[in-house]
Amino acid sequence: MPKLKTHRGAAKRFSVTGSGKVRRYKAYRGHLLTGKSPKRIRGLRGGSLIPEVFEDRIKKLLPYQ
């Protein structure tokens, strides 16, 4: 059987924690930050976890994580 390839776009966006949950970072933090309020930027700072209903889909894209 051929090896499964990691979906590189997903690998740059998601990571699997030690307990098996999928972590993501928030959008809208890349550029054009001067027009966004400090409160909004602070809210975008931390990461969050993917809902459990989507975990299986993401883990299929990250077979070796």
C-alpha positions as CSV (number, residue, x, y, z in Angstrom):
1,M,0.0,0.0,0.0
2,P,1.2,3.5,-0.7
3,K,1.8,5.9,2.2
4,L,-0.8,8.5,3.0
5,K,0.3,12.0,2.3
6,T,-0.3,14.8,4.8
7,H,-2.5,17.6,3.5
8,R,0.0,20.5,3.7
9,G,-2.7,23.2,3.9
10,A,-4.2,21.5,6.9
11,A,-0.8,20.9,8.5
12,K,-0.1,24.6,8.5
13,R,-3.4,25.4,10.2
14,F,-4.1,22.6,12.7
15,S,-2.1,20.6,15.2
16,V,-3.1,17.7,17.4
17,T,-2.6,18.0,21.1
18,G,-1.2,15.3,23.4
19,S,-4.8,14.3,24.4
20,G,-5.8,14.0,20.7
21,K,-7.8,17.2,20.4
22,V,-7.3,19.4,17.4
23,R,-6.1,22.9,17.9
24,R,-6.5,25.9,15.6
25,Y,-5.6,29.5,15.5
26,K,-8.0,32.3,14.8
27,A,-8.4,34.1,11.5
28,Y,-8.1,37.8,10.7
29,R,-4.8,38.3,12.5
30,G,-2.5,38.2,9.5
31,H,-2.5,41.9,8.3
32,L,-4.5,45.1,8.2
33,L,-4.3,45.3,12.0
34,T,-4.3,49.1,12.2
35,G,-8.0,49.2,11.4
36,K,-9.0,46.7,14.1
37,S,-9.6,47.7,17.6
38,P,-7.2,46.6,20.4
39,K,-10.0,44.6,22.0
40,R,-10.6,42.7,18.8
41,I,-6.9,42.0,18.3
42,R,-6.6,40.7,21.9
43,G,-9.6,38.4,21.2
44,L,-7.8,36.9,18.2
45,R,-4.6,36.3,20.1
46,G,-5.1,32.8,21.6
47,G,-5.9,29.6,19.9
48,S,-9.0,27.4,20.3
49,L,-10.1,23.8,19.9
50,I,-12.0,22.4,16.9
51,P,-15.5,21.1,17.8
52,E,-15.6,17.4,18.2
53,V,-17.9,16.9,15.2
54,F,-15.1,18.1,12.9
55,E,-12.2,16.2,14.6
56,D,-12.4,13.1,12.4
57,R,-12.4,15.1,9.2
58,I,-9.3,17.1,10.2
59,K,-7.4,14.0,11.5
60,K,-7.9,12.3,8.1
61,L,-5.9,15.2,6.6
62,L,-3.2,14.8,9.2
63,P,-2.6,11.0,9.2
64,Y,0.9,11.1,11.0
65,Q,0.2,13.8,13.6
